Amino acid sequence: MLEKMRDFFETRLNGYDAHMMTNIASADAFYPFTAVQLPSVAHCRILDLGCGTGLELEAYYRRNPSAKITGIDLSSGMLAELRKKFPGKDITLIPGSYFDVPFGEACFDAAVSVESLHHFTKEQKIPLYAKLCKALKNGGYFILTDYFSLSDDEERMHRQQLIELKQQQGITDDAFYHYDTPLTVAHECEALLEAGFSSVEMLNSWGATHTLKALR
């Protein structure tokens, strides 16, 4: 049965970090790599979309202990664990959907998202990315580390499977359900550019996982 996104993560809180680091291929490489891409300027402001328990922040705080983090996540349990990890840090945590939470304008030096956005369509992402682009300062950028479909056929297959499962289970509301429907890298880049980012480049990849940098 499909689970609502928030419920999925709330019920898997115990052992979540260990699961991510031992069962997700190359997690021990892409979390630190992502952290290195974020600004090292003291007191810079970072927006973390789907921050979870802050796995990439562990490496980032070692590089930039004065960074000011705003994290958004559906799971209040995940946010509580993140808070416990980093006592004394300048962290603002917002429980909710990053599709709904206002980001403000020109207030962040950079944004980051790791293993969160592969549940959504290109059409859903474009307005989110437009909102994100406006929230970044001039010269700001977005670091996206996620896993992607390796072909258009694979992308269509994931999306069709979700549609069929929702039909079978009589799911007709607009809530987010946990089911992976990754875009291709090409379609992800298109969404970012259509949203207003000036350029997108691939920084690294590990199998189906890639890190992209989108410049405001």
N, C-alpha and C positions, 0 to 999 in steps of 0.2 A: 504493500500500500504506500502511496505517496504520503510524505509527511510535510506539514507546513514548515517553511524554512526555519522560523524561530524555534519551533518544537524540536526539529532535528538536532540543532546545535545545543539546545538546553539539555537534552537527554544524553548527550555524548560528552558532556563537559569533563567528567572524570577520565583522565587518560588522553585527553584530546591532543595535548602537545606531543606526548610520546608517539601517538598514532601518526600525527603529521610528519614527524621527523624520521620515523622508521618505516612507514608504509607508503609515503609519497616519494616517488623516484626523484633523486637529486635535491631533495629539500635541504639537505645539509650544505648544498652549494648555492641554491638560488635565494635562500633567505639572506645570507651574508652578502651576496652579490647585490641584491636589491638595496640593502642598507648602505652600501658604499656609494650608490648612485645619488643618495639624498644629500642635501647641502650640509657642509661642515661649518658654515658661518654660525657663530654663537647667537643663541636666542632666536634662531630662525623659526618660522611657524610652518608646521607640516599638518596637512589634512590626510587622515588615514581612513579610506573607505572599506568597510567590512574588516575592521581591525582585529576582530577575534580576541585572542589572548596576547597579541602583540609579539608574535614570533620574530618578525624582522626588526622590531624595536630593540630587542636584546642586543643585537649587534650595533644598531644605530646609536644607542645611548653610550656605548663604549667609545664611539667616534665623536659624538656631539652631546655631551651630558646636559647642556643647557637648552637643548631644543624644546620648543613648545608644541606639544602634540594635541590635536583635536581628533578623537577617534569616534567613528560612528559604527554601530553594529546592532543588528536585531536582537541579539542575545544579551540580556542583562547579566546572566551568569558569566559569560565570556568577559564582559567588561569588568565585573568584579574581580575575576582572576587577573586581568591585566593590571588593575589598580594595585593588587597585592604585590605584583612583581616589581613595581617601580615606585616604592615609597619615596616621597619627597620630590618627585618630578612634577614639572608643570604640565599636567595632563587634564584636558577637558574631555569627558566621555559622554556621548549622547546615545541613549538607547532608542533605536528606531531605524527606519529605512532611509538609506541615502538618496532614494528617489524623492522622498518627502521632506527631509530636513533641509532648511535653507542654509546655504554656505556663506552668504555675504558676497561682497565684490572687492576684488583686488586686495585681499587680506592674507593670502598664504604665499609663502615662498616656493613651496612645492606640495604635491599631493602624491599619495602612493596607494596601491591596492595590490594585495597578494592573494591569489587563489580564492577570489570572491565573485568576480564578474562573469564567470563562465556559465551562469544560469539564465542569462537574459539575451533577448534578440537585439539585432542591430537597431531596429526601430525603437526599442525601449532605451537603448544606450545613448542615442544621439541627443535627446533633450537632457539627459543626465550629464553627458560630457559637455554640452553647451553651458550648463549651470556651473560645472567644474571649471571650465576655461575662464569664465567671468570671475570666479573666486580667486584666481591666481594673479599675483602681481605681474607687472611687466617683466619679462625675462623668466617668469616662473615656468615650471614644467611638471608633468605627471609621469610617474614611473609605474608601469603596469607589469606585474609578473603574474602570469596565469597560464593555464594550459588551453590549447587550441585544437580545433579539428584540423586534420592534415589534408583535407580535400573538401570540395563543395558537397560531394556525395555524403561524406561523413557528417558534415554539418546538417544537411537535410534529414539524414537518418535520425540523428539525436532529436531534432525538433519534432519529427513525425511520431517518434516513439512517445514523447511526452504528450502530444495531442491525443494519441490513442489511449494512453493510460488514464488521462483525465476523463475522457469519454467513458471508458469502462467503469470508472469509479464514481461517475456522476458529479465530477467537480466542475462547477460552473462559475464560481466566484473569481475575484481578481487577486486573491491572496497569492503570495509567492510560495511555491512548493519546491522541495529539494529534489532536483533532478538536473544532471549536468547536460547542458546544451551549448557547448563551446562553438564560437564562430571560428572561421579560418583567420589567420593573421591578416590576410588581405582585406577581409570584411571588417575586422576590428580597426585597421588603419583607416578605412573609408569612413567608419563611424566617427572616429576622432577628427578627421579632417573636415567632414561635413558639419561637425559641431563647432568648428571655429579654430581648432589648433592649427598653427602655421606649418608644422612639419612633424613627421613621425619617423623614428628610426628604430631598428632592432639592435639591441645592445648585446644580447647573448641568447643562447637556447640550450635546452637539455631535453632532447627528444621532443615531445609535444609541448613542453613548457618553454615559454619565451618571455624575455623581458623587453618591453617597448618603452621608449621615451618620447613623449609628445610635448612639444614646445608651444607655449601660449603664443 
